[in-house]
Amino acid sequence: QVQLAESGGGLVQPGGSLRLSCAASGSALIINIISWYRQAPGKQRELVGRVTPYNTNYADSVKGRFTISRDNAKNTAYLQMNSLKVEDTAVYYCNLNIYERTLGSKDYWGQGTQVTVSS
């Protein structure tokens, strides 16, 4: 069974940076699609960015500041967040569409990691 483990959240001052990681357990995995979402208190979960085999898209609110990347050898996806703002405060979730030989292609969610931007 494939499981995701997120890490990298924390408290940072406005203008600071954080890098979130989303590591998938298992072997011989192929990560097809990487998506990062966030949910602020009292708000709906929103898509922050998505990387597919064909394109990359980011929410307007994070364009130019956030970057999604991956390390296939480590089965890990990243969300680099720069120039953080107070309004970026939220719980961040990764969602990976992964192909595994015996399970096929499925969507998996990370457990979420808190990012707090505050002075």
For each residue, the residues with C-beta under 8 A, 3 or more apart:
1: 26 103
2: 24 25 26 29 98 100 103 106 108
3: 24 25 26 108
4: 22 23 24 25 94 96 108 109 110 111
5: 22 23 25 110 111
6: 9 20 21 22 23 92 93 94 110 111 112 113
7: 20 21 23 113
8: 18 19 20 21 113
9: 6 18 20 92 113 114 115
10: 18 114 115 116
11: 116 117 118
12: 16 17 18 84 115 116 117
13: 16 117 118 119
14: 84 85 86 117 118 119
15: 83 84
16: 12 13 84 117
17: 12 80 81 82 83 84
18: 8 9 10 12 81 84 115
19: 8 78 79 80 81
20: 6 7 8 9 36 78 79 81 92 94 113 115
21: 6 7 8 76 77 78
22: 4 5 6 34 36 76 77 78 79 94 96 110
23: 4 5 6 7 74 75 76
24: 2 3 4 29 31 75 76 96 98 108
25: 2 3 4 5 75
26: 1 2 3 29 75 100
27:
28: 100 101
29: 2 24 26 75 98 99 100
30: 98 99 100
31: 24 34 70 72 75 77 96 97 98
32: 52 53 97 98 99 105
33: 50 51 52 53 96 97
34: 22 31 50 51 68 70 77 94 95 96
35: 47 49 50 51 94 95 96 97
36: 20 22 47 48 49 50 66 68 77 79 92 93 94 95
37: 45 46 47 48 92 93 94 95
38: 45 46 48 88 90 91 92 93 115
39: 43 44 45 46 90 91 93 112
40: 43 87 89 90 91
41:
42:
43: 39 40 46 90
44: 39
45: 37 38 39 93
46: 37 38 39 43 59
47: 35 36 37 50 59
48: 36 37 38 58 59 62 66 79 92
49: 35 36 56 57 58 59 62 66 68 79
50: 33 34 35 36 47 56 57 68
51: 33 34 35 55 56 68 70
52: 32 33 55 56
53: 32 33
54:
55: 51 52
56: 49 50 51 52 68
57: 49 50
58: 48 49 62 63 66 68
59: 46 47 48 49 62 63
60: 63
61: 87
62: 48 49 58 59 65 66 81 88
63: 58 59 60 66
64:
65: 62 81 82 83 84
66: 36 48 49 58 62 63 79 80 81 82
67: 79 80 82
68: 34 36 49 50 51 56 58 77 78 79 80
69: 77 78 80
70: 31 34 51 76 77 78
71: 74 75 76 78
72: 31 75
73:
74: 23 71
75: 23 24 25 26 29 31 71 72
76: 21 22 23 24 70 71
77: 21 22 31 34 36 68 69 70 94 96
78: 19 20 21 22 68 69 70 71
79: 19 20 22 36 48 49 66 67 68 92 94
80: 17 19 66 67 68 69
81: 17 18 19 20 62 65 66 84 88 115
82: 17 65 66 67
83: 15 17 65
84: 12 14 15 16 17 18 65 81 88 115 117
85: 14 88 117
86: 14 89 117 118
87: 40 61 117
88: 38 62 81 84 85 115 117
89: 40 86 115 116 117 118
90: 38 39 40 43 114 115
91: 38 39 40 112 113 114 115
92: 6 9 20 36 37 38 48 79 112 113 114 115
93: 6 36 37 38 39 45 109 110 111 112
94: 4 6 20 22 34 35 36 37 77 79 109 110
95: 34 35 36 37 107 108 109 110
96: 4 22 24 31 33 34 35 77 107 108
97: 31 32 33 35 105 106 107 108
98: 2 24 29 30 31 32 105 106 108
99: 29 30 32 104 105
100: 2 26 28 29 30 103 104 106
101: 28
102:
103: 1 2 100 106
104: 99 100
105: 32 97 98 99
106: 2 97 98 100 103
107: 95 96 97
108: 2 3 4 24 95 96 97 98
109: 4 93 94 95
110: 4 5 6 22 93 94 95 113
111: 4 5 6 93
112: 6 39 91 92 93
113: 6 7 8 9 20 91 92 110
114: 9 10 90 91 92
115: 9 10 12 18 20 38 81 84 88 89 90 91 92
116: 10 11 12 89
117: 11 12 13 14 16 84 85 86 87 88 89
118: 11 13 14 86 89
119: 13 14
